[in-house]
Amino acid sequence: MSGDIWATAGRWLDRDWYLARNRDVARSGLDPMGHYLRYGEVEGRRPSPWFDPSWYRSVYDVPAGEPALWHFLVRRATGRFLPGAALYLVPHSPPWRDDIAAGVDPFDHYLTDMLSPGRELLPDLTLLGPAGLIEPAYFTINHVERFEAELDPALHYCRLGFRRGFWPNSAFDPEWYADNNPEAARLGVNLLTHYVLEGEPANRRPVPWFDPGWYRTQYSVPVGELALSHYLRHRQSGTVSPNPLFDIVWYLARHRGSIPIGVDPFSHYMVSGAVRDIDPSPLFDARLWRHQHMAPLAAEGQTELPSDARNPLVHHLRSIHATRGTQESGCDAVPLSA
């Protein structure tokens, strides 16, 4: 292994941090680089705060006997190998993604730009904070201890919530998204960040019932704005639908009087459709779908399930995506009335 690589490791093998973190090494008087190369990685020690060798080896095909840090150092300028899950957004975000073409380490550039003494660095927060995807009702959707609920919702989500599988809003199901985006789940990155940077641009759904590709076209969402953000901001207006099988005008003409103040039409349908088998549009026969594919409303255990698990339209959308094995956008198959 070339000594030049180790000599240019820079922040990735931070001698001062390593000694401060490993008092036994400091007391021994051993050179921190020598200790890490001989003992540290094998013992699960990090060489710096931003490189996680155990994580790195678990997600990349590092040959046996090759140090994980070496594997990263010789590939760091490609942007295809993350030093840790927390820096996932770097190779996807300007200006650091432009370093890749120039053969410059984008992760080192990012940390040079963003790190400051005494300041917590949460890369995902800089992206998600202004994105309009963390709902004000975040702490109602996800029950937390009282002292945690005093934090800003976006800060809580980026620091703690995404690791706990919390929903950032009522239209992003982390379990669904992980199941349908296994690479993101394997990396252990913030799934909402993945949705913003890769998921929605590829028309992948955050929940079975929101179709971002169809929505963007249907409502002429401006370039640079997320379809999901647009929906969350406008859904209370009664003018937008999350998918082509929910006809907002048709639904409101029949059910406007029963929708409580502060409840958007599709949320009303989610609950009412689960307990009454009402139709979301003339294109979808809820009773027929339940009769053919689901347990009856009165079946044992049905009342214990969440409303989205009992709603025929959501069940239909889950089914067709499980069959396709993909999340391609487009008009969904429609069971018409018998």
RADACOR-V422462 format. One record per backbone hydrogen bond with DSSP energy under -1.0 kcal/mol. CO is the residue of the C=O (numbers start at 1). NH is the residue of the N-H. E is the energy in kcal/mol with one decimal. If there is no record, write none. Layout:
BEGIN
co=(CO CO)
nh=(NH NH)
e=(E E)
END
This chain:
BEGIN
co=(3 4 6 9 10 14 15 16 17 18 22 23 24 25 31 32 33 34 35 35 36 39 40 41 47 52 53 54 55 56 60 63 67 68 69 70 72 72 75 83 84 85 87 89 90 93 95 96 99 100 105 106 107 108 109 110 111 116 122 124 125 135 137 137 138 145 148 152 153 154 155 156 156 157 161 168 169 173 174 175 176 181 182 183 184 184 190 191 192 193 194 194 195 199 200 206 207 211 212 213 214 215 216 222 226 227 228 229 230 231 234 235 242 243 247 248 249 251 252 255 256 260 264 265 266 267 268 269 271 272 273 280 281 285 286 287 288 289 290 296 299 302 306 311 312 313 314 315 316 317 318 319 320 321 335)
nh=(7 8 9 12 13 18 19 20 21 22 26 27 28 29 35 36 37 38 39 40 41 43 45 44 14 56 57 58 59 60 62 66 71 72 73 74 75 76 78 52 87 88 90 92 93 97 98 99 104 103 109 110 111 112 113 114 115 119 125 128 129 138 140 141 142 149 151 156 157 158 159 160 161 162 166 135 172 177 178 179 180 185 186 187 188 189 194 195 196 197 198 199 200 204 203 173 210 215 216 217 218 219 221 225 230 231 232 233 234 235 237 238 211 246 251 252 253 255 256 258 259 263 268 269 270 271 272 273 275 276 277 247 284 289 290 291 292 293 294 299 302 305 309 315 316 317 318 319 320 321 322 323 324 325 285)
e=(-2.3 -1.3 -1.4 -2.0 -1.6 -2.6 -2.3 -2.3 -2.3 -1.6 -1.7 -2.6 -1.5 -1.1 -2.7 -2.6 -2.6 -1.9 -3.5 -2.0 -1.7 -1.9 -2.8 -1.7 -1.4 -2.8 -2.5 -1.5 -1.5 -1.9 -2.2 -2.0 -2.2 -2.1 -2.8 -2.1 -1.6 -1.2 -1.9 -2.1 -1.5 -1.5 -1.1 -1.3 -1.5 -2.3 -1.1 -1.5 -2.6 -1.4 -1.7 -2.3 -2.3 -2.3 -2.2 -2.5 -2.3 -1.8 -1.1 -3.1 -2.4 -1.8 -1.4 -2.6 -2.2 -1.7 -2.0 -2.8 -2.7 -2.4 -2.3 -3.1 -2.6 -2.6 -2.3 -2.2 -1.3 -2.7 -2.4 -2.3 -1.7 -1.8 -2.6 -2.0 -1.2 -1.3 -2.0 -2.2 -2.2 -2.5 -3.1 -2.4 -3.3 -2.6 -2.4 -2.2 -1.1 -2.6 -2.5 -1.6 -3.0 -2.4 -1.7 -2.1 -2.2 -2.4 -2.5 -1.9 -1.6 -2.0 -1.7 -1.1 -2.6 -1.4 -2.9 -2.3 -1.9 -2.1 -1.9 -1.6 -1.4 -1.8 -2.0 -2.3 -2.6 -1.6 -2.9 -3.3 -1.2 -2.3 -1.1 -1.7 -1.2 -2.2 -2.5 -2.7 -2.1 -2.4 -2.3 -1.7 -1.8 -1.4 -1.1 -2.5 -2.5 -2.6 -2.7 -2.2 -2.4 -1.6 -2.1 -2.1 -2.2 -2.0 -1.6)
END
